[in-house]
Amino acid sequence: MTDVSAHDAAHDAPEVLSSERIYDRWLGLRVDKLRYPSGYETSHDVVEHHGGVTLLPIDAEGNVLFVSQYRHPIGRVLLELPAGTLDSGEDPEVCAQRELQEETGYRAANIERIGGFYSAPGYCTEYLPVYLCTELVESRLQGDEDSIELVRIPFDDALRMVAAGEIEDAKSLAALLLYNLRPT
């Protein structure tokens, strides 16, 4: 078994020589110039994202509520769990309820944080807590989700779809894994 603390010590953080913000809107982009302990210097692009939430809504019949939506950066439709970006200063649990209502038309009477993860720590600061949403009650909030289709899939079928490569969205994979491996 690997000793994580010894592993971390072997990777001292580089010195930040400079940091230049080149874009700043709902996300930011900066370029950091770094010097590693070996003396090696390089530039590193960093996408600054103030975070979001990933939702794992499960209805009374054991179906997971997925959304099917077009994702322009990859040019196709993906099946994924509902998620959303935090508004400035917003509590993640409040964001979770809002996004659940906007994307699925349901509110969760029970919401529980089951974990979290960094979406792409090689270049992005985004952290996504995962919320299990149960005891769902119809309650639609209007958002910009006109192009989203709600898809109900039994949990075990969703796991089979993961194994078959039919669910390719990282946040969905992480949330399903967190739920599947949690203690009962």
NUZANU-249207 format. One record per residue (C-alpha): residue number from 0; residue in one letter; x, y negated, z negated. Coordinates in steps of 0.2 Angstrom, whole numbers, padded with zeros to 4 digits. Each point is the difference from the previous one (the first is absolute). Layout:
<lumkes>
<i=NUM&aa=a&x=X&y=Y&z=Z>;
...
</lumkes>
This chain:
<lumkes>
<i=0&aa=m&x=0000&y=0000&z=0000>;
<i=1&aa=t&x=0006&y=-0018&z=0004>;
<i=2&aa=d&x=0004&y=-0012&z=-0014>;
<i=3&aa=v&x=-0009&y=-0015&z=0007>;
<i=4&aa=s&x=0008&y=-0013&z=-0012>;
<i=5&aa=a&x=0018&y=0007&z=0006>;
<i=6&aa=h&x=-0007&y=-0001&z=0018>;
<i=7&aa=d&x=-0005&y=-0019&z=-0003>;
<i=8&aa=a&x=0017&y=-0004&z=-0007>;
<i=9&aa=a&x=0009&y=0006&z=0015>;
<i=10&aa=h&x=-0010&y=-0013&z=0011>;
<i=11&aa=d&x=0004&y=-0017&z=-0008>;
<i=12&aa=a&x=-0010&y=-0014&z=0008>;
<i=13&aa=p&x=0009&y=-0011&z=0012>;
<i=14&aa=e&x=0003&y=-0018&z=-0004>;
<i=15&aa=v&x=-0012&y=-0012&z=0009>;
<i=16&aa=l&x=0011&y=-0013&z=0009>;
<i=17&aa=s&x=-0014&y=-0010&z=0007>;
<i=18&aa=s&x=-0019&y=0001&z=0004>;
<i=19&aa=e&x=-0009&y=-0009&z=0013>;
<i=20&aa=r&x=-0019&y=0000&z=0002>;
<i=21&aa=i&x=-0005&y=-0001&z=0018>;
<i=22&aa=y&x=-0019&y=0003&z=-0001>;
<i=23&aa=d&x=-0012&y=-0003&z=-0014>;
<i=24&aa=r&x=-0019&y=0003&z=0002>;
<i=25&aa=w&x=-0010&y=0015&z=-0007>;
<i=26&aa=l&x=0016&y=0009&z=0001>;
<i=27&aa=g&x=0018&y=-0006&z=0000>;
<i=28&aa=l&x=0016&y=0004&z=0009>;
<i=29&aa=r&x=0017&y=-0004&z=-0006>;
<i=30&aa=v&x=0017&y=0005&z=0005>;
<i=31&aa=d&x=0012&y=0004&z=-0014>;
<i=32&aa=k&x=0019&y=0001&z=0002>;
<i=33&aa=l&x=0007&y=0013&z=-0011>;
<i=34&aa=r&x=0017&y=0006&z=-0006>;
<i=35&aa=y&x=0002&y=0018&z=-0007>;
<i=36&aa=p&x=0012&y=0005&z=-0013>;
<i=37&aa=s&x=0011&y=0007&z=0013>;
<i=38&aa=g&x=0002&y=-0017&z=0008>;
<i=39&aa=y&x=-0011&y=0004&z=0015>;
<i=40&aa=e&x=-0011&y=-0015&z=0005>;
<i=41&aa=t&x=-0017&y=0001&z=0010>;
<i=42&aa=s&x=-0016&y=-0009&z=0003>;
<i=43&aa=h&x=-0016&y=0008&z=-0005>;
<i=44&aa=d&x=-0018&y=-0005&z=0005>;
<i=45&aa=v&x=-0013&y=0001&z=-0013>;
<i=46&aa=v&x=-0019&y=-0001&z=0002>;
<i=47&aa=e&x=-0007&y=-0008&z=-0016>;
<i=48&aa=h&x=-0018&y=0006&z=-0003>;
<i=49&aa=h&x=-0009&y=-0004&z=-0016>;
<i=50&aa=g&x=-0008&y=0018&z=-0001>;
<i=51&aa=g&x=-0016&y=0008&z=0002>;
<i=52&aa=v&x=-0010&y=0015&z=-0005>;
<i=53&aa=t&x=-0004&y=0018&z=0007>;
<i=54&aa=l&x=-0017&y=0007&z=-0005>;
<i=55&aa=l&x=-0004&y=0019&z=-0001>;
<i=56&aa=p&x=-0020&y=-0001&z=0000>;
<i=57&aa=i&x=-0008&y=0017&z=-0004>;
<i=58&aa=d&x=-0018&y=0002&z=0001>;
<i=59&aa=a&x=-0011&y=0011&z=-0011>;
<i=60&aa=e&x=0001&y=0014&z=0013>;
<i=61&aa=g&x=0019&y=0000&z=0000>;
<i=62&aa=n&x=0002&y=-0009&z=0016>;
<i=63&aa=v&x=0014&y=-0012&z=0002>;
<i=64&aa=l&x=-0005&y=-0016&z=0008>;
<i=65&aa=f&x=0012&y=-0005&z=0014>;
<i=66&aa=v&x=-0001&y=-0014&z=0013>;
<i=67&aa=s&x=0004&y=0002&z=0018>;
<i=68&aa=q&x=0007&y=-0016&z=0008>;
<i=69&aa=y&x=0010&y=-0007&z=0014>;
<i=70&aa=r&x=0018&y=-0005&z=-0006>;
<i=71&aa=h&x=0007&y=-0012&z=0013>;
<i=72&aa=p&x=0019&y=0002&z=-0004>;
<i=73&aa=i&x=-0001&y=0019&z=0005>;
<i=74&aa=g&x=-0013&y=-0003&z=0013>;
<i=75&aa=r&x=-0013&y=0013&z=-0006>;
<i=76&aa=v&x=-0013&y=0005&z=-0012>;
<i=77&aa=l&x=0005&y=0008&z=-0017>;
<i=78&aa=l&x=-0009&y=0010&z=-0013>;
<i=79&aa=e&x=0005&y=-0007&z=-0017>;
<i=80&aa=l&x=-0006&y=-0004&z=-0017>;
<i=81&aa=p&x=-0007&y=-0017&z=-0004>;
<i=82&aa=a&x=0013&y=-0013&z=-0005>;
<i=83&aa=g&x=0003&y=-0018&z=-0001>;
<i=84&aa=t&x=0011&y=-0015&z=-0004>;
<i=85&aa=l&x=0000&y=-0009&z=-0017>;
<i=86&aa=d&x=-0006&y=-0018&z=0001>;
<i=87&aa=s&x=0012&y=-0012&z=-0009>;
<i=88&aa=g&x=-0001&y=0004&z=-0019>;
<i=89&aa=e&x=-0013&y=0013&z=0002>;
<i=90&aa=d&x=0000&y=0015&z=-0012>;
<i=91&aa=p&x=0002&y=0016&z=0010>;
<i=92&aa=e&x=-0015&y=0008&z=-0008>;
<i=93&aa=v&x=-0011&y=-0014&z=0006>;
<i=94&aa=c&x=0008&y=0001&z=0017>;
<i=95&aa=a&x=-0004&y=0019&z=0000>;
<i=96&aa=q&x=-0019&y=-0003&z=-0003>;
<i=97&aa=r&x=-0001&y=-0014&z=0013>;
<i=98&aa=e&x=0009&y=0010&z=0013>;
<i=99&aa=l&x=-0010&y=0016&z=-0004>;
<i=100&aa=q&x=-0016&y=-0010&z=0002>;
<i=101&aa=e&x=0005&y=-0009&z=0016>;
<i=102&aa=e&x=0007&y=0015&z=0009>;
<i=103&aa=t&x=-0012&y=0014&z=-0006>;
<i=104&aa=g&x=-0016&y=-0009&z=-0006>;
<i=105&aa=y&x=0002&y=0008&z=-0017>;
<i=106&aa=r&x=0005&y=-0006&z=-0018>;
<i=107&aa=a&x=0009&y=0012&z=-0012>;
<i=108&aa=a&x=-0008&y=0002&z=-0017>;
<i=109&aa=n&x=0016&y=0009&z=-0005>;
<i=110&aa=i&x=0017&y=-0006&z=0006>;
<i=111&aa=e&x=0017&y=0007&z=-0006>;
<i=112&aa=r&x=0018&y=-0004&z=0005>;
<i=113&aa=i&x=0008&y=0016&z=0004>;
<i=114&aa=g&x=0017&y=-0006&z=0006>;
<i=115&aa=g&x=0008&y=-0011&z=0012>;
<i=116&aa=f&x=0014&y=-0002&z=0013>;
<i=117&aa=y&x=0011&y=-0012&z=0010>;
<i=118&aa=s&x=-0007&y=0001&z=0018>;
<i=119&aa=a&x=0017&y=-0002&z=0009>;
<i=120&aa=p&x=0014&y=-0005&z=-0012>;
<i=121&aa=g&x=0013&y=0000&z=0013>;
<i=122&aa=y&x=-0006&y=-0017&z=0007>;
<i=123&aa=c&x=-0016&y=-0005&z=-0010>;
<i=124&aa=t&x=-0004&y=-0005&z=-0018>;
<i=125&aa=e&x=-0019&y=0007&z=0001>;
<i=126&aa=y&x=-0005&y=0010&z=-0015>;
<i=127&aa=l&x=-0017&y=0009&z=0001>;
<i=128&aa=p&x=-0008&y=0007&z=-0016>;
<i=129&aa=v&x=-0012&y=0014&z=0004>;
<i=130&aa=y&x=-0018&y=0000&z=-0008>;
<i=131&aa=l&x=-0011&y=0015&z=-0001>;
<i=132&aa=c&x=-0018&y=-0006&z=0003>;
<i=133&aa=t&x=-0014&y=0011&z=-0006>;
<i=134&aa=e&x=-0019&y=-0002&z=-0004>;
<i=135&aa=l&x=-0003&y=-0010&z=0016>;
<i=136&aa=v&x=-0015&y=-0011&z=0001>;
<i=137&aa=e&x=-0005&y=-0009&z=0016>;
<i=138&aa=s&x=0005&y=-0018&z=0000>;
<i=139&aa=r&x=0006&y=-0008&z=0015>;
<i=140&aa=l&x=0011&y=-0016&z=0000>;
<i=141&aa=q&x=0003&y=-0009&z=0017>;
<i=142&aa=g&x=0018&y=-0001&z=0006>;
<i=143&aa=d&x=0008&y=0001&z=0017>;
<i=144&aa=e&x=-0002&y=0019&z=0001>;
<i=145&aa=d&x=-0012&y=0000&z=0015>;
<i=146&aa=s&x=0011&y=0012&z=0010>;
<i=147&aa=i&x=0001&y=0013&z=-0015>;
<i=148&aa=e&x=-0009&y=0016&z=0001>;
<i=149&aa=l&x=-0003&y=0010&z=-0016>;
<i=150&aa=v&x=0004&y=0019&z=0001>;
<i=151&aa=r&x=-0004&y=0012&z=-0014>;
<i=152&aa=i&x=0012&y=0015&z=-0002>;
<i=153&aa=p&x=0000&y=0014&z=-0013>;
<i=154&aa=f&x=0016&y=-0002&z=-0010>;
<i=155&aa=d&x=0006&y=0018&z=0005>;
<i=156&aa=d&x=-0003&y=-0004&z=0018>;
<i=157&aa=a&x=0010&y=-0016&z=-0002>;
<i=158&aa=l&x=0015&y=0010&z=-0007>;
<i=159&aa=r&x=-0001&y=0011&z=0015>;
<i=160&aa=m&x=-0001&y=-0015&z=0012>;
<i=161&aa=v&x=0016&y=-0006&z=-0009>;
<i=162&aa=a&x=0009&y=0017&z=0003>;
<i=163&aa=a&x=-0006&y=-0001&z=0018>;
<i=164&aa=g&x=0007&y=-0017&z=0003>;
<i=165&aa=e&x=-0017&y=-0007&z=0003>;
<i=166&aa=i&x=0002&y=-0013&z=-0014>;
<i=167&aa=e&x=0015&y=-0010&z=0003>;
<i=168&aa=d&x=-0002&y=-0016&z=-0010>;
<i=169&aa=a&x=0013&y=-0001&z=-0014>;
<i=170&aa=k&x=-0011&y=-0007&z=-0013>;
<i=171&aa=s&x=-0013&y=0013&z=0002>;
<i=172&aa=l&x=0013&y=0014&z=-0001>;
<i=173&aa=a&x=0007&y=-0007&z=-0016>;
<i=174&aa=a&x=-0017&y=-0003&z=-0008>;
<i=175&aa=l&x=-0006&y=0018&z=0004>;
<i=176&aa=l&x=0016&y=0007&z=-0006>;
<i=177&aa=l&x=-0001&y=-0010&z=-0017>;
<i=178&aa=y&x=-0018&y=0006&z=-0002>;
<i=179&aa=n&x=0004&y=0018&z=0005>;
<i=180&aa=l&x=0015&y=0002&z=-0012>;
<i=181&aa=r&x=-0007&y=-0009&z=-0015>;
<i=182&aa=p&x=-0003&y=0010&z=-0016>;
<i=183&aa=t&x=-0018&y=0006&z=-0002>;
</lumkes>
